[in-house]
Amino acid sequence: MVRAKSTDRAEARRRYREATAAAEAEGAAVVSPAAGSRPSSGGSSAASPARLGILGSFRSAIRPINIRDDIRDLPRLATHTYALWVPALIMVVIFVMFEVSGASIGNQSLQSVAFNLFIFPPPLAAAFLAGVLTSRSSYLAGGVIGLLAGILFAFYVMTAAGVSATGQEVTTDQRVQFASYALLVSPVAGLAVGGFAGFYRRFLRLANPNPSRPPAKGSKQAARKR
C-alpha cells in the first residue's frame, strides 16, 4: 500500500509538471512576435509618423477656409496666442520710434527700414509674423494686423509735414488718397500674406514631423554596418 501511494504521488507530480510546462509554452507563444516580423528598436520608431514627402506635405498643408468658425475663433486668437499682440506691439514701437526720430520713408535709417517692412503698405513682415504665430485662422490674424498697419500709416500721412521728400507740397487730396490706399491695400495684403504664412508653417511641420527627435539606436547600428 505504501508503494502504491508513493507511485500515485509521483505520477501526480509528473502530470502537474507536464501541465505547467505546457501552459508556460503556450503563454510564451502568444506573447512572442509573429514569425517574420522584426522587433522595433527602442519603441519610438514605431510610433513616429512617416514623412509625406514634398507633394504630400504640400497637399495636406492646404486647409479650406471656414469663415464662420474662424470668426468665432477670434477671441481665442486674441487671448490665447501671440499672433495679434506681438506684431501689434512691434508695429507700435516702430511707429513711435519713427515719429520721434523724425525720419522719412525714403532714407536708409533703421527706423525707416523697419517702418517700410512692418507698416508701409503692404505690411509684409507684420502679416507674415502674425500668420506664423497661430495654428488656425492665420489669414484673419494677418488681416487684423494689416488693418492696424493701414490705420498707423493713414495717421502718419494725415499728420506728416506738408512737404514731401522731393520738395513738393503735399495737398489734402493726396493725403486722403494715400490714407485710403493704405486702409484698402493693407488689410487685403495682410489676409493673403497671413494665409500663406499659416500654410508655410503647416508645410514645414508635415515635411519634417520630428526635427528634434534623435535617430534610434538601431538605425545608427545599421548605418555603421553598411
LUMSEKOL-654655 format. One record per residue: x, y, z of N, C-alpha, C, CB in turn. Coordinates in pm, whole numbers, plus 32768, in hexadecimal, padded with zeros to 4 digits. Each point is the difference from the previous one (the first is absolute). Glycine has a CB too. Layout:
N
XYZXYZXYZXYZ ...
END
This chain:
226
80517F8880007FAF807880008055807E80007F4F7F828077 811E80777FD7805780778005803D80197F7980317FD680F0 7FFD7FBD7ECE803D80127F7B7F9980337F9B80A47F488033 7EE0808B7FD67F99802D7FA37FE3809480127F9C7F1B8000 8060811280817FE7808D8019807180577FCD7F7A7FC180C8 810380147F4F8072804F7FD0800480057F6880807FC280CD 7F597FCE7EF37FFB7FFF7F6D7F97805F7FCC804E7F138000 7F3E80EE80427F95805C7FD6802B809180137F537F53803C 80F280CA8032802E808980178068802A7F987FD37FE480F4 80877FC37EEA806480207F9A7FBE80187F7A80A97F78807B 7EF480357F647FB880127F817FB580857FFE7FE97F077FEB 7FDB812080877FB980808007805F80757FF07F567F968094 812080607FAE8062806C7FF18031800B7F7080457FE080EF 7FCF7FAF7ECD802D80027F747F9880417FA680867F2F802A 7EFC80AE7FEB7F95803C7FAF7FF58097801B7F847F248002 808E8105807C7FFB808E80218071804C7FBB7F987FC780DD 80E180007F21807180417FBD7FE8800B7F69809A7FA980B2 7F2E7FEE7F147FE480047F707F9680697FDF803B7F0C7FF0 7F5D80FD80637F9880647FE78036808E80107F547F5D804F 810080BA8015803B80858016805B80267F8D7FF37FDE80F7 805E7FC47ED9805A801C7F907FB2801F7F8180AB7F6B8067 7EE6804E7F837FAF801A7F897FBF808980067FD57F0B7FEB 7FFC811D808D7FC38084800F8066806F7FE97F5C7FA080A2 811D804F7F93806880667FEB802880097F6E80537FD880E8 7FB47FB87ED3802380027F727F9480457FAE80827F2D801E 7F0080BD80067F9280417FB78000809680157F7A7F308016 809F80FC806880068090801B807480427FBA7F977FD880DA 80DA7FE87F1E807380397FB97FE4800D7F6D80997F9F80A9 7F1C80027F1F7FE080077F717FA280737FE380207F0B7FEE 7F84811680707FA5806F7FEA80488085800B7F457F768058 8118809780068045807F80168068801B7F977FD97FE780F1 80697FB37EDC806C80127FA07FCA80377F7E80807F47806A 7FCD810B7F4C7FD180387F817FF17F957F97806F80D68037 7F427F4D7F617FE67FA07F96807E7FE67FB17F13804C7FF2 80EB7F437FCC80767FD97FB38015805F7F8C7FDE7F11803F 809C81167FAB802180587F907FFA809280227FAB7F547F6D 801B80D181077FF9808C8025807D8029804A7F087FF3800C 811F808B7FE380798035803E7FDA8051807A807780057F22 7FCC7FE4814F7FE1804F8077802C80907FED80177F338090 7F9C81267FAB8021808F7FF380748020805B7F1380397FC6 8144801E800F80768028804E7FDF807E804C809D7F977F59 7F65805E812E7FEA807580547F6E801F801780D480587FAC 7ED07F7780007F72801780127FD180857FCB800E7F7180C3 804A80EE7F237FD680847FD37FEF80077F6A8074805F80C2 7FD67F4D7EF47FF780097F6F7F7A7FCE7FCE80F57FE27FF1 7ECA7FC080597F7F7FCE7FD27F94806A801180467F19803B 7FC9814080287F9C806680188018807F7FB17FE27FA180E1 8092806F7EE3801E80797FB77FB680027F7B80E2800B806E 7EDF80677F6E7FB680067F84805D80007F877F4C807C8077 80837F4A7F1E804F7FFA7F867FF980857FB67FD67F097FEF 809381197FCD8002807C7FB37FAB7FF27F8380E480348058 7ED7803A7F857FA67FFE7F8E804580217F7E7F4A803F8099 812C7FFA7F6B8040802E7F877FD7808E7FDF80087F167FAD 803781237FEE7FE7808C7FDC7F7180147FCE80F2801A7FC8 7EE47F937FD77F7A80117FC77F947FDF8065805D7FCA7F1F 7FB87FCA812D7F9D7FDD80657FF3806A806D80307F127FD1 80408125805A7FFD806A80647FBE807E7FC880CF7FA18069 7F4A807A7F177FC480767FC17F687FF47FFB80D080207F77 7EFF7F6B80627F6F7FEC7FF87FC07FFF808A80207F7F7F2E 8021804381337FC67FF9808680048085804880457F12800B 801781477FD0800A808380417F9380607FD380F57FDD8012 7EC780047F807F9580567FCF7F827FE38052806480077F15 7F67805E812B7F897FF180517F8E80557FC7808F7FD480CC 7EF87FF77F307F8F80527FD17FDF806E80637FA57F3A7F86 8024813380487FDD807480537F707FF2802F80A480927F83 7F497F7480FF7F7B8001803C7FF18085804A7FFA7F008018 7FC5815F7FA47FFE808980337FB680098085800980547F15 7F877F6680F87FB28009807C804F7FCB80777F2D7FE77F7B 810D7FA38075804E7FC7806F807B8053801E7FAE7F1E7FC2 8091811A7FD68077805180177FDF8082804680667F9A7F36 7F2780A180AA7FD8807A80467FE17FE280937FA4805D7F28 801E7F3080F17FE87FD8808B80827FE3804A7F247FA27FBA 814480407FFA80817FE1803E8050807E802080017F287F83 7FCE814D8059804A807B8018801C801B80957F98805A7F32 80097F8E812A80238014808E80757FA9802E7F13803A802A 80EF7F487FA980727FAB8024807F80347FC07F697F3A8015 808C80F67F70807580347FBA803A807980487FA17FAD7F2A 800880A38114802F80798042802E7FE8808E7F64807F7F72 80687F1980D0801E7FED808F805C7F8A801D7F248063802E 80E37F3B7F77804E7F88801C80767FEC7FA17F307F9C8058 80E980C27F5080737FF97FA7804680877FFE7F8F7F4F7F73 80E980B28053804C807C7FEF7FF380387F7380A17FB080AC 7F01801A7F067FF780257F737FD980927FEB7FC47F167FCF 7FF38125808E7FD5808B7FF28053805F80567F1B7FAF7FCF 8104802780AA8041805D805E8091801A7FDD7F657FB180B0 80E47FE97F2A808E80147FE38014805A7F8480307F1F8066 7F9180C37F268013805C7F8F7FCA808C801C7FF17F3C7F68 7F9E80CF80DF7FC98083801E805E805180597F197FA27FEB 8122801D8079805E80468057807C802D7FB27FAD7F7A80C3 8083802F7EE5807580257FAF7FE180777FA7804F7F118004 7F3C80F17FBF7FDB806E7FA77FF18083804C7F8F7F5D7F6A 8035809E810B7FEF807A804F80888038802A7F217FAD8053 81397FFB7FD78086802D80278049803D7F88800A7F4D80B3 7FED80727EDB804280357F877FC480877FD9802F7F167FB2 7F4D80F680577FBF807D7FDB802B8071805D7F3D7F7F7FA6 80CA806680DB80298068805F809180287FE87F5C7FA780A9 80FB7FF87F41808C801F7FE5800E804E7F7D80467F32807D 7F6C80AB7F20800680467F807FD28091800E7FD87F277F8A 7FBE80F080C37FCD80888012805E805380567F177FAA7FE8 811E801980818057804C805B808380267FBC7F9A7F8A80C3 809D801B7EEE8080801C7FBE7FF380637F8E80497F1C803F 7F3F80FC7F917FED805C7F9080337FCA7F7C801080B680A0 7FFE7EC57F5380317FC47F847F9480037F96809B7F6C8081 7F8F80897F047FA47FFB7F8F80047F767FC0801E80F77FD8 7F7F7EEC7FD47FF57F7C7FC480727FE57F9E7F08800C801B 812B805B7FA680627FEB7F96808E7FE9802E7F7080897F79 80B37F9B8103808C7FF08028801D7F71802A800580EF8049 80797EF77FD8802F7F78801C801A7FEA809580637FF87F1D 7F5C8051813980147FEC808E7FB87F82802F801680F88020 800E7EDA80577FC47F8780367F6A8012801680DA7FC6806D 7EFE80AF7FC17F72801980177FB27FFC7F7D803B808A80C7 80007FAB7ECE7FBB80027F807FF37F747FC5805780E67FDA 80127EC880327FFA7F777FCD7F977FB0804A80F3800C7FC2 7F09800180C37F9B7FB9804F7F7380327FDF80AA7FDE80B7 7F4980A47F347F7E80397FDC7FD07FC97F7B803880CF8080 80207F277F207FDA7FCC7F7C7FDC7F6C8005809680A97F98 7FAA7F0A80C07FE37F7180077F807FE1804C80F47FD77FF5 7EEE807380757F937FDD80597F8380577FF080AB7FB0809E 7F6280C97F2F7F8D805B7FFC7FE080307F74803B804780E5 80287FDB7ECC7FE780337F797FB47F977FAF80D2808F800A 7EC27F9A7FB07FAF7F9D7FB5804C7FC97F867F2F8077804D 80CD7F027FA37FC27F9D8059805E7FD780717F787FAD7F3F 8057803F813A80557FDD807380247F6B7FFF7F9580B98085 80CC7F217F2A801E7F727FEA80377FBD807D802D80347F13 8033800B813080407FC080737F9E7FEE807380DA80657FBB 7ED47FFF80617FA27FF6806F7F967F967FE6802780F18032 7FA27F0A7F557F9A7F9D7FE080387F7380017F8980AC7F78 80F07F438056803E7F7B800080197FD1808F806B80307F21 7FC48029813580187FDC808C7F7E7FD8804480C4809C8006 7ED07FAC7FDD7F7F7FDE803B7FD07F767FD47FC880F48008 804A7EEC7F797FD67F7E7FCE80517F8C80357FB380727F38 80CC7FA580E380587F9680337FE17FE0809280B280477F5F 7F21801C80EE7FEE7FEF808F7F7C7FBD8028808D80C7801B 7F257F097F867F847FBA80207FF37F857FA77F9480D78049 802A7EC27FED7FEA7F867FB47F7A7FFF7FB7808E7F8A80A4 7F1E80D67F767F7D80087FC07FDD80927FEA7FB77F27806B 7FF680F37F307FD280887FE08075805E7FE77F347FDA808A 81327FF37F32807680537FE77FE180747FA2808F7F378024 7F1680B37F7D7FE1806D7FA47FB6807180487FF57F5B7F43 7FB6808381207FBD8068804E8063804D80567F317F768001 81308044803680688045804D804C80627FA880157F398097 800F809B7EF08043805B7FA47FA980757FD780837F417FAF 7EF980A680407FA5806D7FDB7FF28067806E7F867F627F6F 80718071810E7FF5805E8070807E8053800E7F667F618075 810C80607F7D807E804A8009800F805E7F8980697F41807E 7F6A80937F0C8003805A7F8C7FA880798013802E7F3C7F70 7F5E80B180CF7FA88073801C8042806180627F377F6F7FD7 810A805C808E80478057805E8070804C7FBC7FC77F6380B9 8082805B7EEE806A80437FB57FC7806E7FA780877F2E8005 7F0680B57FBD7FC180687FAD7FD5807980517FB27F4E7F67 801A809C81127FD880708056807A805380297F3D7F798054 813080437FD1807980498026803880507F8C80327F4F80A8 7FCF80767EE18035804A7F8D7FA480747FDB806D7F2E7FAD 7F1180BF805D7FA3806E7FE38013807280647F5B7F5C7F9F 80BC808280DF801A80688064808180497FE07F867F7A80AC 80E0803C7F27807E80407FDC7FED805F7F89807D7F378057 7F39809E7F457FEC80537F897FB2807F802280037F327F72 7F9980C180E17FAC8075801F80458062805E7F387F707FDF 812F8064806B8042805A8060808F80217FD97F707FA080B0 80C1802D7EDF808B80187FD8801180917FD280197F0E7FBF 80658116802C801F80877FD37FC180197F7780D87FFE8082 7F1180847F5F7FBB80237F8680567FFB7F847F6F808A8089 81137F577F86805B7FFC7F8E80367F737FF4803E80F4801B 7FBE7ED37F6E80317F787FE9809880007FF57F297FC47F8D 81107FC4806280917FF37FF6803680417F827FF37F2D8082 7FBC80DF7F17802C80407F837FF4809780027FBC7F337F8A 8011810480E47FF38091800A7F7980347FD580EF800D7FDB 7EB67F9D7FF97F7C802C7FD67FA07FFE8076802B7FAA7F17 7F7980B580E97F9F8009806D7F947F947FEE802D80F98017 7FB37EC480567F9C7F977FFF7F78803E801A80A87F54804E 7EFC80967F577F7B8039800E7FA87FA58055801880727F21 7F747FC581047FA17FB280507FC87F8C7FB07FC780CC8082 80207F4A7EFE7FCD7F937FAD80647F8C7FF67F7B80A87F7E 81047F79807A80677F987FFD80067FB48083808280887F5D 7F717FBE811180007FBD80827F8C7F9E800A806C80CA8067 7F1E7F617F727F8B7FA9800480127F897FA37F6F80C58038 80CD7F537F5580167F937FA180617F9880397FD680A07F43 80987F8D80F980617FA4803B7FC47FB4807780B980997FB6 7EFA7FAE809D7FC27FBF80737F9A7F987FD3802480D08088 7F8C7F4F7F137F9D7FA17FCE80457F867FC27F6080BD7FD6 810D7F5C7FE4804C7F917FC680347FA1806C804180947F40 7FF37FA6812C80357FAC806D7F907FB2804480B980A48022 7ED67F9D7FF77F927FBC80437FC17F937FAA7FD680D1807E 803B7F377F007FC87F9A7FA680647F907FE57F7180B07F98 810B7F74804B80637F9D7FD680387FB28076803A80937F40 7FDF7FAE812E80437FBC80707FAF7F8B8039806C80D88036 7F117F347FE37FB67F8B80327FF87F8E7F997F7C809B808E 80707F877EF27FF87F987F9980857FB77FF37F5380867F86 811A7FC5807780847FC17FFA801C7FB0807F805280B97F6B 7F7F7F78810880127FB6807C7FB87F7B7FFE801980D78077 7F6F7F257F517FB77F807FF3804F7F9C7FAD7F27807C8013 810D7FB37F7B80497FA67FA780837FD1803E7F9880747F3B 80B47FE880FC80837FDD80397FEF7FAB807E806180D57FA3 7F3D7F4B80B17FE77FAF80777FD57F737FDD7FC280CF8079 7FE87F237F217FD97F7A7FD480757FB07FCA7F1F80587FCD 81377FE97FE780777FBA7FCE805D7FD980717FEE807F7F2B 801F7FD6813980587FE080727FCC7F86804B803E80F38015 7F3D7F037FFF7FC97F8A804180147F827FAE7F598092806C 80967F7A7F10801A7F8D7FA880937FD680067F46804B7F69 811280148097808F7FE1800480267FBF8084802D80C07F67 7F987F6C810580197FC480847FD37F6E80037FE580E1806C 7FA47F037F607FCF7F767FFB80547FAA7FA37F1980528032 81127FE77F5F80517FB57FA080847FD5803E7F9680807F44 80AB7FD78105807E7FDC80407FED7F938068805380E87FD9 7F427F1C80737FE87F9A80667FE07F787FC07FAD80B3809C 80097F4E7EF77FDE7F817FC080787FC57FB77F14804E7FE8 813E80077FDB80747FCE7FB8806A7FC8805C7FD280A67F4F 80377F8F812C80627FD080627FBA7FF5808680C2806A7F83 7EF47F2780967FAD7FF88078804E7FF680817F577F967F76 81228031808980507FED8079808B803D7FEE7F807F2E8036 808A81577FBF8085803B7FE8805D7FF780767F9580987F64 80337F65811780558001807780177F77803C7FAE80E2802C 80107EB67F9F80107F7B803A807F7FBF7FCD7F087FE88013 814F7FE68046807C7FBF7FD37FE27F7C7FBD807E806F80B8 7FD57F657EED7FE87F807FBD800C7F8D8061805580607F2C 7F657F3280B780027F8C805880877FBC7FFD7F0B7FE17FDB 81127FD2809080807FBC8008800D7F967F958005802C80F4 7F8B7F937EEC80067F987F9A802680377F787F567F83807E 807980F67F618023803C7F81809480247FFB7F1680567FED 81227FD78086808D8021800380567F827FEA7FCF80C1809C 800A7ED27FA7804C7F857FF27FF77FCA7F717FD87FCD80F2 7FB1803D7ED17FF17FD27F77805480537FA07F197FB28036 80EE80D17FE5805080587FAC80947FDE800D7F5380B68016 80D87F288063808C7FDE801480237F7D7FB87FFC807780DE 7FA77F287F26801C7F7F7FBD800A80147F6A7F877F8580B7 802780D77F13800980197F6F8086803D7FDA7F08801F7FF8 
END
